[in-house]
Amino acid sequence: MTDTTARVYELNLYRQYFDLVAAGTKTIEVRVKYPHLADLAGGDVIRFRIKGTDETCEVKVKRVTEYPDFEALLDGEGPANVNPTATRDQQLTNIRAIYPPEKEALGALAIEIGLP
């Protein structure tokens, strides 16, 4: 019997992070808790796309954990799982360059992902 409850989410991703996901070395995706991601759950599928291209990579969501901010997320999940090529401080700077403080205030989601 197949699971027909899995939903597919389409999300854009910068090239540097896309390559890490496709290689299987980035196992935690960081997102702001936007309303369209509120029901994201284990078993769902994310199709990452490099914006402006046809390149995609599908991953399976293993779990979703909510944190109050990006610092708590990095401390809880471990920076190497988010981006194995950057230090914790570099990652915090990079994430906050993408998401300004008013977005971070919505809450941070750690999405554990794996290649199918």
C-alpha positions in Angstrom: 0.0 0.0 0.0 1.5 3.4 -1.0 1.3 6.5 1.1 -0.8 9.0 -0.6 -0.7 11.7 2.1 2.8 13.0 1.3 2.7 16.5 0.0 5.2 18.0 -2.4 6.5 21.5 -1.6 8.5 23.5 -4.2 11.1 25.7 -2.7 13.9 27.8 -4.2 17.5 27.3 -3.1 20.7 29.2 -3.8 23.3 27.2 -5.8 25.7 26.8 -2.9 23.1 25.2 -0.7 21.5 23.2 -3.6 24.8 21.5 -4.3 25.2 20.5 -0.6 21.7 19.1 -0.6 22.2 17.2 -3.9 25.4 15.7 -2.5 23.6 14.6 0.7 25.9 16.6 3.0 23.4 19.2 4.1 20.8 17.4 6.2 19.1 20.4 7.8 17.3 23.1 5.7 16.6 26.4 7.5 13.4 28.3 6.8 11.3 30.9 8.4 8.0 29.7 9.7 5.9 31.1 6.9 2.2 30.2 6.9 2.7 28.0 3.7 5.2 25.8 5.6 3.1 25.5 8.8 1.9 22.0 8.0 5.1 20.7 6.6 5.8 17.3 8.3 7.8 14.2 8.1 7.0 12.1 5.1 6.5 15.2 2.8 8.7 15.8 -0.2 10.5 19.0 -1.0 11.5 19.7 -4.6 14.3 22.3 -4.4 14.9 24.4 -7.5 17.7 26.8 -8.3 15.7 30.0 -9.1 15.6 30.8 -12.8 16.7 27.3 -13.9 15.2 23.8 -14.5 17.6 22.2 -12.0 15.7 20.4 -9.2 16.5 18.0 -6.4 13.9 16.1 -4.4 14.3 15.2 -0.8 12.2 13.5 1.8 11.3 15.4 5.0 12.3 13.3 8.0 11.2 15.8 10.7 10.4 19.5 11.3 11.5 21.2 14.5 10.6 24.8 15.4 13.0 27.2 17.2 12.5 30.7 18.4 15.4 32.1 16.3 18.3 31.1 14.1 20.8 31.0 17.0 18.7 28.4 18.9 18.3 26.4 15.7 22.1 26.3 15.0 22.8 25.3 18.6 20.0 22.7 18.6 20.8 21.1 15.2 24.5 21.6 15.0 26.0 23.9 12.4 27.7 21.1 10.4 24.3 19.7 9.6 23.1 23.0 8.2 26.2 23.8 6.2 29.3 21.7 6.6 31.4 24.3 4.7 30.9 27.2 7.1 31.4 28.1 10.7 28.4 28.8 13.0 29.1 32.5 12.9 29.4 32.6 9.1 26.1 30.6 8.9 24.3 33.0 11.2 25.5 36.0 9.1 24.5 34.2 5.9 21.0 33.2 7.2 20.3 36.7 8.5 21.4 38.2 5.1 18.6 36.1 3.6 16.0 36.7 6.3 15.8 40.1 8.0 14.8 40.4 11.8 11.1 40.7 11.1 11.1 37.4 9.3 13.3 35.7 12.0 10.7 36.8 14.5 8.1 34.5 12.9 10.2 31.6 14.1 12.8 29.3 12.6 12.2 25.8 11.2 14.8 23.1 11.1 13.8 20.7 8.3 15.7 17.4 8.5 15.9 16.1 4.9 17.4 13.1 3.2 17.8 12.0 -0.4 15.2 9.4 -1.4 
